[in-house]
Each structure stands twice: as structure tokens, then as C-alpha cells.
């Protein structure tokens, strides 16, 4: 069985990156990508660095990303799934299909158990909340993303450790 070290811990079996390619149009967050307005799944090889691979494949299939950031992980699709948001300039969308991103309830679980099912819209909601947190907390992300992203994610409020209250 395939065993590798991802983000400091050992993982057995396949690993995939789930990439949400996002851009702004008239202040609205939109989802696009090589797979259209849906998550883009990338199989990661045993020696692949996940962030470098997502960044490189975004560059070669879409164009220069503004930000690529890992936002979560889970087991699904018979693999470990590492979720990423990739923000691009709207000029790169070209002929790729796109949709407006709508809000979604987060997948909820117990304090020590994963949710029984997770829809990709819930993963995207979590990713946008994560991006909103980064814009407030990470000077590198804040310095790279255009100012209109701050307004676009203003209503995406992170809720860390909600289940532990």
C-alpha cells in the first residue's frame, strides 16, 4: 500500500487534491476551473508536494494563481482528500464555465467524529471561511489578494471549535 508523509503525518493509500478555482466578477465570488464550476481533482504521487503540485498544475492549466492555499482534509473517494482554494484573476477564466458561489451550511460533526457526509459545497463554504480568516490574520495572503476580496468574504465568519462549546 502506498505510504507517504503529508503535512507532517503518515498517510497510507491514495491522496487527491480537491481544488476550487475562484475569482471575482462584479464583487461576486465565482467558481470555475478545468472541470467547469466544480471541484477539480488531482491525483498526488507518492513524492508530490501537494501545494507545489496544485500551484504548478493551476499555472499550466488555468494561468498564474494569485493565492493557492490548503483549507482542509478528509477521507472520501477512497482516498485522503486535501482541499485547496486557488484564487485567479478574472481575465484567466476565458472559455471555462463558471457559476456564482452560494452559501452552504457547514458539515457538522461531534467533538471527535467526522461528519457522516460532506458535500463539496460545504467544503467550499469552509474554504471561503478559511480564506476570510487568512485575510484577517495572514499578512502574505492579505498582501497578495486584491482589496475587493476583503469585502467579498466579509460575511464568511470562521467558527473554529464550535462543537467544543
CORBEL-V958989 format. One record per run of one state. SS is the DSSP state (~ for helix, > for strand, _ for the rest). FROM is the first residue (numbers start at 0). TO is the last residue. Records with the same first field share a line. If there is no record, write none. Layout:
# CORBEL-V958989
SS->FROM-TO / FROM-TO
This chain:
# CORBEL-V958989
_->0-1 / 6-7 / 12-13 / 25-26 / 32-38 / 44-48 / 61-65 / 76-77 / 87-88 / 92-97 / 100-108 / 110-111 / 113-118 / 137-137 / 144-146 / 152-160 / 164-164
>->2-5 / 8-11 / 14-24 / 27-31 / 39-43 / 66-75 / 78-86 / 98-99 / 109-109 / 112-112
~->49-60 / 89-91 / 119-136 / 138-143 / 147-151 / 161-163
